[in-house]
Amino acid sequence: MSKTINTNKSVPRQIFKALLVILLTPVALILLVILYVFISDPIYNMIDKNKFTTLDSQSRSLYEQIKTASNGVDDWKYMAVCSNDSQNWMMPEYNCITSISTEKNISSIAELNALHAKYYPVVEKSDIWAKHELANAQSLGDFGEKFNVSLAYNDYKELKTNTECTYQIQLSQIEKNINYQTDNHSFGSAITAGEGDFFISIRCDATALDKWYDLVDATSTVIPEI
């Protein structure tokens, strides 16, 4: 006697499997996303932290080179700080910088040029930079020619982290001598009262996933306040 296979019995089974797949697919996707976040975030954070640890180490190396060149004559400061520049509290974005700087009052163009000649070659020849075409510093306000509000700058890339860095030297009015009505603080304005505010900084700047350095309100100021 021959038997006939009832194919209708397999239909509910196929429908059940299809429904199961439909139900489980979103769950599987959610699990994959959660797994990705838990695995990838720590990896990215570790890579990012290592980057800024290296940048700090490299910047401190240049700081020591500059202090050696200063021989204690100028008061150089080093800072590594971050600020929260994001409006998204769930995924904050930080701006982290390293800053090497000195500030003092000077009274002549000869002093300005002597300080530039003393420190710029140290920065330019430092081994922390990626290879770049040597270029003269760009300038504004008759820098180095007149005792005016002026600045000069040059851009670099840090060798190990590829972070953008800038050397900047500037001469400004001393704050109490700034006259906003006559606009004597703009580039090219003569320094009044025979004394100006001199400033040099070597600053490296990058976006970070976390506050890897001390947190400050803003890193945009010339010398951030801790």
N, CA, C and O of each residue as an XYZ file, in Angstrom:
904
protein
N       0.860     -1.189      0.000
C       0.000      0.000      0.000
C       0.898      1.241      0.000
O       1.833      1.342      0.794
N       0.609      2.155     -0.873
C       1.404      3.377     -0.944
C       0.851      4.435     -0.027
O      -0.356      4.532      0.195
N       1.796      5.258      0.522
C       1.385      6.350      1.398
C       1.569      7.688      0.690
O       2.507      7.874     -0.084
N       0.676      8.594      0.964
C       0.767      9.946      0.389
C       1.223     10.903      1.473
O       0.645     10.949      2.559
N       2.287     11.683      1.167
C       2.808     12.652      2.138
C       1.909     13.873      2.146
O       1.604     14.450      1.103
N       1.499     14.246      3.320
C       0.650     15.434      3.467
C       1.541     16.672      3.608
O       2.072     16.959      4.680
N       1.683     17.380      2.517
C       2.558     18.579      2.511
C       1.961     19.738      3.282
O       2.667     20.688      3.624
N       0.681     19.671      3.556
C       0.039     20.766      4.289
C       0.571     20.898      5.712
O       0.515     21.975      6.306
N       1.092     19.782      6.261
C       1.616     19.826      7.621
C       2.832     20.734      7.737
O       3.081     21.291      8.805
N       3.599     20.894      6.648
C       4.827     21.705      6.689
C       4.549     23.201      6.591
O       5.413     24.018      6.908
N       3.359     23.555      6.158
C       3.038     24.982      5.992
C       3.050     25.736      7.318
O       3.701     26.777      7.408
N       2.353     25.251      8.360
C       2.419     25.966      9.651
C       3.830     26.075     10.190
O       4.210     27.075     10.798
N       4.611     25.006      9.949
C       5.993     25.010     10.417
C       6.796     26.118      9.727
O       7.589     26.796     10.381
N       6.604     26.310      8.428
C       7.317     27.353      7.673
C       6.894     28.741      8.120
O       7.708     29.658      8.229
N       5.576     28.871      8.380
C       5.079     30.160      8.856
C       5.676     30.500     10.217
O       6.054     31.643     10.473
N       5.757     29.496     11.085
C       6.330     29.681     12.417
C       7.790     30.115     12.324
O       8.222     31.024     13.032
N       8.556     29.450     11.432
C       9.965     29.800     11.261
C      10.120     31.226     10.745
O      11.001     31.969     11.179
N       9.234     31.597      9.797
C       9.299     32.943      9.232
C       9.010     33.987     10.305
O       9.691     35.009     10.398
N       7.972     33.708     11.126
C       7.626     34.626     12.204
C       8.753     34.734     13.223
O       9.043     35.814     13.738
N       9.384     33.594     13.504
C      10.488     33.567     14.465
C      11.656     34.416     13.973
O      12.271     35.159     14.738
N      11.944     34.290     12.686
C      13.030     35.095     12.093
C      12.701     36.579     12.182
O      13.554     37.395     12.532
N      11.443     36.922     11.859
C      11.015     38.323     11.896
C      11.139     38.890     13.307
O      11.578     40.024     13.500
N      10.744     38.078     14.289
C      10.793     38.538     15.678
C      12.214     38.648     16.213
O      12.538     39.562     16.971
N      13.056     37.701     15.807
C      14.414     37.646     16.355
C      15.382     38.601     15.668
O      16.393     38.983     16.257
N      15.088     38.989     14.441
C      16.019     39.858     13.706
C      16.286     41.182     14.430
O      17.454     41.539     14.589
N      15.251     41.942     14.886
C      15.539     43.177     15.635
C      16.318     42.920     16.914
O      17.195     43.702     17.281
N      15.996     41.825     17.591
C      16.712     41.479     18.824
C      18.186     41.225     18.518
O      19.078     41.675     19.239
N      18.416     40.489     17.427
C      19.802     40.194     17.040
C      20.555     41.463     16.683
O      21.725     41.620     17.031
N      19.871     42.376     15.980
C      20.520     43.634     15.609
C      20.860     44.456     16.843
O      21.946     45.028     16.938
N      19.926     44.512     17.788
C      20.178     45.257     19.030
C      21.352     44.659     19.789
O      22.206     45.380     20.306
N      21.385     43.328     19.849
C      22.489     42.653     20.534
C      23.821     42.942     19.848
O      24.843     43.133     20.506
N      23.792     42.971     18.501
C      25.018     43.264     17.750
C      25.490     44.687     18.018
O      26.686     44.932     18.173
N      24.535     45.633     18.071
C      24.892     47.029     18.349
C      25.484     47.158     19.751
O      26.510     47.809     19.947
N      24.819     46.527     20.721
C      25.326     46.567     22.102
C      26.717     45.953     22.183
O      27.600     46.499     22.846
N      26.913     44.836     21.521
C      28.205     44.156     21.512
C      29.267     45.043     20.867
O      30.394     45.136     21.353
N      28.887     45.700     19.752
C      29.821     46.583     19.045
C      30.249     47.743     19.951
O      31.430     48.081     20.031
N      29.248     48.353     20.641
C      29.540     49.489     21.508
C      30.462     49.077     22.654
O      31.438     49.764     22.955
N      30.140     47.946     23.292
C      30.927     47.506     24.448
C      32.344     47.089     24.055
O      33.275     47.202     24.852
N      32.501     46.609     22.826
C      33.830     46.176     22.387
C      34.608     47.326     21.769
O      35.783     47.523     22.079
N      33.945     48.100     20.879
C      34.664     49.128     20.117
C      34.988     50.368     20.936
O      36.069     50.936     20.790
N      34.060     50.801     21.806
C      34.288     52.023     22.579
C      35.556     51.964     23.433
O      36.354     52.901     23.401
N      35.760     50.887     24.195
C      37.012     50.819     24.971
C      38.258     50.823     24.088
O      39.291     51.376     24.466
N      38.155     50.203     22.913
C      39.309     50.176     22.003
C      39.603     51.575     21.490
O      40.748     52.026     21.520
N      38.550     52.275     21.010
C      38.736     53.638     20.510
C      39.239     54.569     21.610
O      40.104     55.412     21.369
N      38.699     54.416     22.813
C      39.136     55.252     23.937
C      40.602     55.016     24.272
O      41.340     55.957     24.562
N      41.018     53.758     24.232
C      42.409     53.440     24.534
C      43.339     54.048     23.478
O      44.389     54.594     23.814
N      42.949     53.952     22.204
C      43.747     54.530     21.126
C      43.834     56.044     21.289
O      44.902     56.638     21.135
N      42.687     56.662     21.605
C      42.634     58.116     21.767
C      43.467     58.565     22.968
O      44.200     59.551     22.885
N      43.355     57.849     24.073
C      44.128     58.200     25.263
C      45.621     58.067     24.996
O      46.403     58.920     25.415
N      46.022     57.008     24.305
C      47.440     56.820     23.976
C      47.960     57.960     23.103
O      49.099     58.403     23.249
N      47.097     58.430     22.186
C      47.483     59.552     21.327
C      47.822     60.784     22.155
O      48.853     61.419     21.937
N      46.954     61.122     23.106
C      47.167     62.339     23.886
C      48.242     62.158     24.954
O      48.875     63.133     25.360
N      48.454     60.942     25.409
C      49.579     60.678     26.305
C      50.892     60.898     25.569
O      51.835     61.475     26.111
N      50.937     60.425     24.314
C      52.129     60.611     23.483
C      52.346     62.079     23.160
O      53.474     62.570     23.208
N      51.264     62.782     22.827
C      51.381     64.210     22.519
C      51.916     64.970     23.730
O      52.758     65.856     23.582
N      51.441     64.638     24.904
C      51.926     65.259     26.138
C      53.417     65.008     26.316
O      54.177     65.919     26.641
N      53.825     63.760     26.100
C      55.239     63.407     26.249
C      56.114     64.167     25.245
O      57.174     64.678     25.604
N      55.669     64.238     23.999
C      56.422     64.942     22.957
C      56.504     66.435     23.249
O      57.555     67.054     23.082
N      55.390     67.006     23.686
C      55.368     68.444     23.989
C      56.258     68.774     25.180
O      56.932     69.804     25.199
N      56.253     67.894     26.167
C      57.133     68.108     27.324
C      58.601     68.037     26.912
O      59.447     68.736     27.469
N      58.891     67.185     25.930
C      60.259     67.094     25.419
C      60.698     68.430     24.819
O      61.807     68.898     25.076
N      59.823     69.041     24.018
C      60.135     70.352     23.443
C      60.231     71.409     24.540
O      61.093     72.285     24.488
N      59.358     71.326     25.520
C      59.390     72.247     26.656
C      60.754     72.224     27.346
O      61.299     73.274     27.689
N      61.301     71.032     27.545
C      62.617     70.908     28.183
C      63.703     71.500     27.298
O      64.640     72.120     27.802
N      63.590     71.318     25.982
C      64.569     71.902     25.056
C      64.546     73.432     25.140
O      65.592     74.082     25.137
N      63.339     73.990     25.214
C      63.199     75.449     25.286
C      63.709     75.981     26.622
O      64.376     77.014     26.662
N      63.400     75.283     27.714
C      63.898     75.721     29.021
C      65.427     75.695     29.065
O      66.054     76.555     29.684
N      66.013     74.707     28.406
C      67.475     74.639     28.341
C      68.032     75.860     27.612
O      69.020     76.459     28.038
N      67.368     76.222     26.488
C      67.802     77.394     25.723
C      67.618     78.678     26.534
O      68.402     79.617     26.403
N      66.585     78.714     27.365
C      66.313     79.903     28.179
C      67.353     80.089     29.267
O      67.706     81.216     29.613
N      67.847     78.968     29.810
C      68.843     79.012     30.887
C      68.331     79.810     32.091
O      69.088     80.498     32.776
N      67.005     79.690     32.327
C      66.418     80.337     33.493
C      66.131     81.815     33.337
O      65.664     82.455     34.279
N      66.401     82.374     32.161
C      66.204     83.825     31.977
C      64.720     84.161     31.842
O      64.250     85.144     32.416
N      63.977     83.343     31.082
C      62.555     83.586     30.856
C      61.716     82.521     31.563
O      62.127     81.366     31.684
N      60.558     82.924     32.017
C      59.683     82.052     32.797
C      58.740     81.281     31.858
O      57.666     81.769     31.509
N      59.151     80.092     31.464
C      58.339     79.273     30.563
C      57.372     78.403     31.358
O      57.716     77.879     32.417
N      56.151     78.257     30.828
C      55.128     77.439     31.472
C      54.654     76.343     30.514
O      54.624     76.523     29.296
N      54.284     75.201     31.107
C      53.725     74.106     30.311
C      52.343     73.744     30.834
O      52.131     73.646     32.042
N      51.408     73.545     29.915
C      50.054     73.150     30.290
C      49.532     72.102     29.317
O      49.802     72.162     28.118
N      48.782     71.142     29.846
C      48.035     70.187     29.032
C      46.620     70.183     29.594
O      46.388     69.689     30.698
N      45.668     70.736     28.831
C      44.304     70.921     29.332
C      43.281     70.597     28.251
O      43.598     70.574     27.062
N      42.045     70.345     28.687
C      40.935     70.068     27.768
C      39.733     70.921     28.168
O      39.585     71.311     29.326
N      38.875     71.201     27.180
C      37.593     71.841     27.460
C      36.499     71.072     26.731
O      36.729     70.487     25.673
N      35.306     71.083     27.317
C      34.160     70.408     26.711
C      33.491     71.380     25.748
O      32.801     72.306     26.175
N      33.694     71.170     24.452
C      33.171     72.090     23.444
C      31.902     71.580     22.779
O      31.473     72.126     21.762
N      31.300     70.541     23.340
C      30.122     69.929     22.720
C      28.856     70.316     23.468
O      28.863     70.511     24.683
N      27.767     70.422     22.710
C      26.460     70.682     23.314
C      25.721     69.383     23.621
O      24.647     69.400     24.223
N      26.296     68.269     23.207
C      25.647     66.967     23.372
C      26.149     66.314     24.654
O      27.274     65.817     24.695
N      25.319     66.309     25.707
C      25.770     65.779     26.994
C      25.930     64.260     26.960
O      26.660     63.693     27.773
N      25.235     63.589     26.003
C      25.342     62.129     25.926
C      26.655     61.694     25.278
O      27.231     60.668     25.642
N      27.123     62.495     24.302
C      28.378     62.175     23.617
C      29.245     63.424     23.574
O      29.377     64.045     22.519
N      29.836     63.803     24.696
C      30.645     65.027     24.737
C      31.875     64.926     23.847
O      32.424     63.844     23.638
N      32.291     66.062     23.331
C      33.484     66.145     22.501
C      34.419     67.162     23.135
O      33.997     68.266     23.478
N      35.655     66.806     23.288
C      36.596     67.656     24.003
C      37.650     68.232     23.054
O      38.061     67.592     22.086
N      38.066     69.440     23.359
C      39.215     70.035     22.687
C      40.378     69.978     23.662
O      40.313     70.577     24.736
N      41.436     69.269     23.307
C      42.586     69.111     24.201
C      43.820     69.752     23.578
O      44.080     69.591     22.386
N      44.568     70.471     24.388
C      45.749     71.163     23.897
C      46.947     70.922     24.809
O      46.804     70.633     25.997
N      48.117     71.047     24.224
C      49.337     71.219     25.012
C      49.857     72.615     24.685
O      49.835     73.035     23.528
N      50.318     73.323     25.692
C      50.737     74.710     25.503
C      52.046     74.977     26.228
O      52.172     74.744     27.430
N      53.014     75.471     25.469
C      54.293     75.918     26.028
C      54.330     77.422     25.813
O      54.193     77.880     24.679
N      54.511     78.201     26.873
C      54.400     79.648     26.683
C      55.246     80.433     27.675
O      55.594     79.962     28.758
N      55.553     81.636     27.258
C      56.191     82.597     28.153
C      55.663     83.981     27.812
O      55.297     84.249     26.668
N      55.625     84.853     28.801
C      55.086     86.210     28.610
C      55.893     87.175     29.466
O      56.241     86.868     30.607
N      56.188     88.345     28.906
C      56.935     89.352     29.651
C      56.740     90.708     28.976
O      56.246     90.776     27.851
N      57.121     91.772     29.648
C      57.085     93.103     29.054
C      58.444     93.423     28.438
O      59.488     93.159     29.034
N      58.414     93.996     27.237
C      59.658     94.409     26.583
C      59.510     95.848     26.112
O      58.401     96.366     25.989
N      60.657     96.489     25.848
C      60.605     97.924     25.548
C      61.275     98.321     24.234
O      61.449     99.510     23.968
N      61.660     97.325     23.393
C      62.290     97.708     22.124
C      62.129     96.606     21.083
O      61.902     95.442     21.413
N      62.252     96.999     19.828
C      62.198     96.034     18.722
C      63.413     95.122     18.759
O      63.349     93.981     18.301
N      64.529     95.619     19.306
C      65.743     94.798     19.422
C      65.495     93.626     20.369
O      65.934     92.507     20.104
N      64.787     93.884     21.481
C      64.442     92.795     22.407
C      63.562     91.756     21.726
O      63.778     90.553     21.869
N      62.571     92.233     20.986
C      61.656     91.331     20.280
C      62.421     90.415     19.341
O      62.231     89.199     19.366
N      63.281     90.986     18.519
C      64.022     90.197     17.535
C      65.019     89.250     18.195
O      65.266     88.151     17.699
N      65.592     89.688     19.319
C      66.543     88.829     20.028
C      65.838     87.602     20.605
O      66.385     86.499     20.565
N      64.639     87.783     21.138
C      63.885     86.656     21.703
C      63.402     85.708     20.612
O      63.411     84.490     20.787
N      62.983     86.277     19.490
C      62.569     85.445     18.350
C      63.756     84.628     17.841
O      63.623     83.436     17.561
N      64.911     85.275     17.724
C      66.116     84.591     17.228
C      66.604     83.533     18.219
O      67.252     82.563     17.824
N      66.300     83.716     19.476
C      66.739     82.775     20.516
C      65.893     81.498     20.516
O      66.427     80.397     20.652
N      64.576     81.645     20.365
C      63.694     80.494     20.553
C      63.165     79.862     19.272
O      62.912     78.658     19.245
N      62.995     80.635     18.224
C      62.432     80.071     16.995
C      63.292     78.940     16.428
O      62.733     77.924     16.017
N      64.629     79.063     16.383
C      65.433     77.949     15.876
C      65.297     76.678     16.715
O      65.368     75.572     16.178
N      65.102     76.828     18.024
C      64.918     75.651     18.893
C      63.645     74.910     18.495
O      63.629     73.684     18.390
N      62.586     75.677     18.276
C      61.314     75.079     17.858
C      61.445     74.469     16.472
O      61.032     73.333     16.243
N      62.015     75.220     15.561
C      62.122     74.789     14.162
C      62.955     73.513     14.012
O      62.644     72.665     13.174
N      63.993     73.375     14.807
C      64.895     72.228     14.672
C      64.542     71.064     15.589
O      65.249     70.057     15.607
N      63.469     71.186     16.344
C      63.100     70.126     17.282
C      62.808     68.814     16.558
O      62.283     68.811     15.444
N      63.154     67.700     17.203
C      62.944     66.385     16.595
C      61.527     65.851     16.814
O      61.244     64.709     16.452
N      60.631     66.653     17.397
C      59.266     66.152     17.619
C      58.368     66.385     16.395
O      57.238     65.899     16.352
N      58.870     67.123     15.411
C      58.016     67.449     14.266
C      58.144     66.433     13.147
O      59.208     65.851     12.937
N      57.041     66.225     12.429
C      57.096     65.464     11.186
C      57.907     66.287     10.189
O      57.970     67.512     10.288
N      58.523     65.604      9.231
C      59.330     66.312      8.239
C      58.443     67.289      7.470
O      57.348     66.941      7.029
N      58.928     68.494      7.322
C      58.155     69.495      6.592
C      59.120     70.396      5.847
O      60.308     70.461      6.164
N      58.593     71.082      4.859
C      59.417     72.034      4.138
C      59.668     73.248      5.023
O      58.733     73.881      5.512
N      60.934     73.560      5.220
C      61.269     74.702      6.064
C      60.750     75.973      5.411
O      60.972     76.217      4.225
N      60.057     76.774      6.203
C      59.493     78.016      5.676
C      59.639     79.110      6.719
O      59.606     78.856      7.923
N      59.802     80.332      6.232
C      59.875     81.448      7.149
C      58.523     81.636      7.825
O      57.479     81.395      7.217
N      58.543     82.064      9.072
C      57.296     82.315      9.789
C      56.504     83.416      9.083
O      57.070     84.412      8.632
N      55.201     83.222      8.994
C      54.316     84.254      8.440
C      54.151     85.353      9.479
O      54.251     85.093     10.678
N      53.899     86.585      9.028
C      53.827     87.675      9.994
C      52.723     88.671      9.656
O      52.260     88.757      8.519
N      52.319     89.415     10.673
C      51.313     90.475     10.539
C      51.774     91.689     11.343
O      52.395     91.551     12.397
N      51.458     92.884     10.827
C      51.721     94.117     11.587
C      53.167     94.551     11.634
O      53.624     95.056     12.659
N      53.910     94.365     10.535
C      55.327     94.779     10.488
C      56.143     94.117     11.585
O      56.986     94.758     12.213
N      55.888     92.815     11.818
C      56.609     92.102     12.865
C      58.115     92.156     12.615
O      58.580     91.922     11.499
N      58.863     92.467     13.664
C      60.316     92.492     13.590
C      60.893     93.726     12.939
O      62.112     93.894     12.900
N      60.029     94.602     12.422
C      60.503     95.807     11.739
C      60.217     97.077     12.539
O      61.036     97.995     12.593
N      59.048     97.108     13.152
C      58.665     98.270     13.956
C      58.157     97.801     15.308
O      57.710     96.664     15.457
N      58.229     98.690     16.292
C      57.732     98.357     17.633
C      56.217     98.552     17.641
O      55.679     99.479     18.247
N      55.553     97.620     16.930
C      54.109     97.707     16.709
C      53.399     96.486     17.272
O      54.030     95.482     17.603
N      52.073     96.585     17.377
C      51.251     95.407     17.645
C      51.418     94.476     16.442
O      51.046     94.829     15.323
N      51.976     93.294     16.674
C      52.334     92.429     15.551
C      52.499     90.993     16.026
O      52.569     90.723     17.225
N      52.559     90.078     15.064
C      52.823     88.680     15.408
C      53.462     87.961     14.239
O      53.409     88.417     13.097
N      54.071     86.817     14.553
C      54.597     85.898     13.542
C      54.231     84.491     13.975
O      54.097     84.215     15.167
N      54.069     83.589     12.994
C      53.659     82.225     13.340
C      54.151     81.240     12.287
O      54.463     81.612     11.156
N      54.210     79.982     12.688
C      54.526     78.898     11.761
C      53.796     77.653     12.229
O      53.659     77.428     13.431
N      53.323     76.836     11.283
C      52.549     75.631     11.596
C      53.399     74.380     11.445
O      54.273     74.309     10.581
N      53.132     73.388     12.299
C      53.858     72.130     12.310
C      52.885     70.971     12.504
O      51.711     71.169     12.817
N      53.404     69.751     12.308
C      52.667     68.547     12.700
C      53.551     67.720     13.600
O      54.704     67.434     13.277
N      52.992     67.337     14.745
C      53.754     66.501     15.673
C      53.968     65.132     15.037
O      53.052     64.566     14.442
N      55.165     64.612     15.165
C      55.596     63.427     14.433
C      54.792     62.170     14.747
O      54.362     61.475     13.827
N      54.582     61.867     16.016
C      54.018     60.572     16.404
C      52.491     60.540     16.401
O      51.897     59.470     16.270
N      51.854     61.696     16.544
C      50.385     61.720     16.600
C      49.754     62.475     15.437
O      48.533     62.477     15.281
N      50.582     63.112     14.625
C      50.103     63.888     13.470
C      49.180     65.038     13.895
O      48.289     65.440     13.146
N      49.407     65.556     15.098
C      48.588     66.649     15.623
C      49.084     67.991     15.090
O      50.288     68.229     14.990
N      48.131     68.866     14.749
C      48.472     70.200     14.270
C      48.990     71.057     15.432
O      48.390     71.093     16.507
N      50.102     71.740     15.201
C      50.700     72.600     16.225
C      51.089     73.938     15.585
O      51.333     74.022     14.381
N      51.139     74.963     16.408
C      51.490     76.294     15.901
C      52.458     76.990     16.853
O      52.253     77.029     18.066
N      53.518     77.537     16.262
C      54.418     78.438     16.991
C      53.912     79.845     16.737
O      53.688     80.223     15.587
N      53.728     80.627     17.792
C      53.277     82.012     17.626
C      54.026     82.921     18.578
O      54.171     82.628     19.765
N      54.499     84.030     18.034
C      55.163     85.056     18.830
C      54.457     86.378     18.540
O      54.227     86.726     17.382
N      54.118     87.105     19.592
C      53.360     88.324     19.356
C      53.735     89.432     20.331
O      54.216     89.192     21.438
N      53.496     90.643     19.873
C      53.706     91.835     20.688
C      52.391     92.607     20.712
O      51.855     92.956     19.660
N      51.874     92.874     21.903
C      50.585     93.551     22.057
C      50.722     94.750     22.983
O      51.731     94.918     23.668
N      49.686     95.577     22.988
C      49.632     96.652     23.970
C      49.494     96.036     25.358
O      48.814     95.023     25.522
N      50.130     96.639     26.352
C      49.848     96.257     27.730
C      48.387     96.616     28.005
O      47.915     97.670     27.580
N      47.687     95.757     28.701
C      46.234     95.883     28.833
C      45.777     97.276     29.271
O      44.801     97.804     28.737
N      46.470     97.867     30.227
C      46.036     99.184     30.739
C      46.225    100.293     29.712
O      45.669    101.381     29.859
N      47.018    100.013     28.661
C      47.269    101.025     27.626
C      46.384    100.852     26.390
O      46.490    101.628     25.440
N      45.518     99.844     26.397
C      44.632     99.639     25.246
C      43.560    100.719     25.226
O      42.886    100.965     26.227
N      43.414    101.358     24.072
C      42.385    102.386     23.881
C      41.472    101.919     22.751
O      41.839    101.994     21.579
N      40.291    101.442     23.105
C      39.382    100.901     22.092
C      38.791    101.994     21.204
O      38.356    101.718     20.086
N      38.774    103.220     21.691
C      38.226    104.317     20.882
C      39.148    104.662     19.721
O      38.687    105.000     18.631
N      40.452    104.575     19.961
C      41.405    104.872     18.882
C      41.880    103.606     18.181
O      42.664    103.672     17.234
N      41.404    102.449     18.648
C      41.736    101.159     18.032
C      43.247    100.931     18.015
O      43.798    100.467     17.017
N      43.915    101.259     19.127
C      45.374    101.142     19.144
C      45.855     99.716     19.449
O      47.050     99.493     19.642
N      44.921     98.749     19.491
C      45.307     97.360     19.734
C      45.294     96.528     18.453
O      45.581     95.332     18.495
N      44.966     97.145     17.315
C      44.939     96.405     16.047
C      46.351     96.276     15.480
O      47.245     97.039     15.846
N      46.549     95.293     14.572
C      47.865     95.054     13.993
C      48.401     96.319     13.311
O      47.685     97.008     12.584
N      49.665     96.595     13.567
C      50.317     97.761     12.972
C      50.289     98.992     13.850
O      50.965     99.979     13.558
N      49.503     98.947     14.941
C      49.448    100.107     15.842
C      50.732    100.210     16.655
O      51.251     99.204     17.137
N      51.239    101.423     16.804
C      52.468    101.625     17.579
C      52.224    101.288     19.045
O      51.174    101.603     19.604
N      53.212    100.642     19.654
C      53.126    100.340     21.083
C      53.248    101.638     21.868
O      54.205    102.392     21.690
N      52.276    101.897     22.736
C      52.270    103.152     23.490
C      53.047    103.016     24.799
O      53.260    101.915     25.307
N      53.454    104.140     25.316
C      54.153    104.241     26.610
C      55.488    103.498     26.623
O      56.067    103.271     27.686
N      55.978    103.117     25.429
C      57.325    102.553     25.329
C      57.511    101.152     25.845
O      58.644    100.683     25.953
N      56.408    100.452     26.176
C      56.530     99.088     26.678
C      55.349     98.250     26.186
O      54.199     98.683     26.242
N      55.656     97.036     25.699
C      54.608     96.171     25.175
C      54.595     94.817     25.852
O      55.553     94.427     26.521
N      53.499     94.109     25.669
C      53.313     92.761     26.219
C      53.793     91.744     25.192
O      53.196     91.598     24.125
N      54.866     91.046     25.517
C      55.471     90.067     24.609
C      55.044     88.652     25.020
O      54.999     88.319     26.204
N      54.733     87.830     24.010
C      54.223     86.488     24.289
C      54.690     85.514     23.215
O      54.637     85.824     22.025
N      55.154     84.319     23.639
C      55.442     83.217     22.706
C      54.669     81.993     23.172
O      54.586     81.716     24.369
N      54.105     81.262     22.214
C      53.492     79.978     22.564
C      53.762     78.953     21.475
O      53.863     79.288     20.294
N      53.876     77.705     21.890
C      53.889     76.565     20.968
C      52.725     75.702     21.422
O      52.763     75.108     22.500
N      51.708     75.637     20.606
C      50.434     75.059     21.010
C      50.009     73.954     20.049
O      49.979     74.153     18.834
N      49.683     72.790     20.601
C      49.173     71.670     19.814
C      47.718     71.452     20.190
O      47.357     71.526     21.364
N      46.886     71.184     19.197
C      45.434     71.242     19.405
C      44.748     70.111     18.650
O      45.004     69.914     17.462
N      43.865     69.354     19.342
C      43.144     68.263     18.675
C      41.848     67.941     19.411
O      41.703     68.229     20.599
N      40.913     67.339     18.684
C      39.650     66.891     19.273
C      39.847     65.533     19.933
O      40.524     64.664     19.385
N      39.250     65.351     21.117
C      39.441     64.118     21.889
C      38.098     63.505     22.274
O      37.074     64.186     22.312
N      38.127     62.211     22.557
C      36.928     61.495     22.982
C      36.629     61.692     24.464
O      35.503     61.477     24.913
N      37.647     62.102     25.219
C      37.477     62.278     26.657
C      38.424     63.365     27.134
O      39.285     63.818     26.379
N      38.270     63.786     28.379
C      39.135     64.823     28.954
C      40.407     64.158     29.479
O      40.501     63.835     30.663
N      41.370     63.958     28.606
C      42.588     63.229     28.965
C      43.538     64.098     29.781
O      44.439     63.576     30.437
N      43.348     65.422     29.750
C      44.140     66.340     30.561
C      43.206     67.037     31.561
O      42.011     66.747     31.611
N      43.762     67.952     32.348
C      42.938     68.727     33.284
C      41.849     69.485     32.523
O      42.089     70.001     31.431
N      40.659     69.547     33.106
C      39.527     70.191     32.452
C      39.492     71.681     32.811
O      39.599     72.055     33.980
N      39.338     72.529     31.776
C      39.211     73.978     31.972
C      37.952     74.457     31.257
O      37.358     73.726     30.465
N      37.552     75.695     31.547
C      36.347     76.233     30.914
C      36.550     76.437     29.422
O      35.636     76.188     28.635
N      37.725     76.885     29.024
C      37.991     77.141     27.601
C      39.478     77.007     27.312
O      40.319     77.418     28.110
N      39.788     76.427     26.161
C      41.188     76.324     25.723
C      41.520     77.405     24.698
O      42.643     77.466     24.196
N      40.538     78.263     24.385
C      40.729     79.272     23.338
C      41.515     80.480     23.823
O      42.038     81.242     23.010
N      41.608     80.669     25.144
C      42.360     81.819     25.648
C      43.851     81.615     25.412
O      44.327     80.489     25.270
N      44.575     82.729     25.374
C      46.012     82.682     25.085
C      46.725     81.764     26.076
O      47.499     80.890     25.684
N      46.456     81.973     27.354
C      46.959     81.071     28.392
C      45.737     80.578     29.163
O      45.192     81.332     29.971
N      45.288     79.351     28.946
C      44.085     78.858     29.629
C      44.259     78.890     31.140
O      45.342     78.633     31.666
N      43.163     79.212     31.827
C      43.190     79.282     33.281
C      42.699     77.956     33.872
O      41.629     77.468     33.509
N      43.481     77.381     34.778
C      43.090     76.136     35.443
C      42.331     76.489     36.717
O      41.901     75.596     37.447
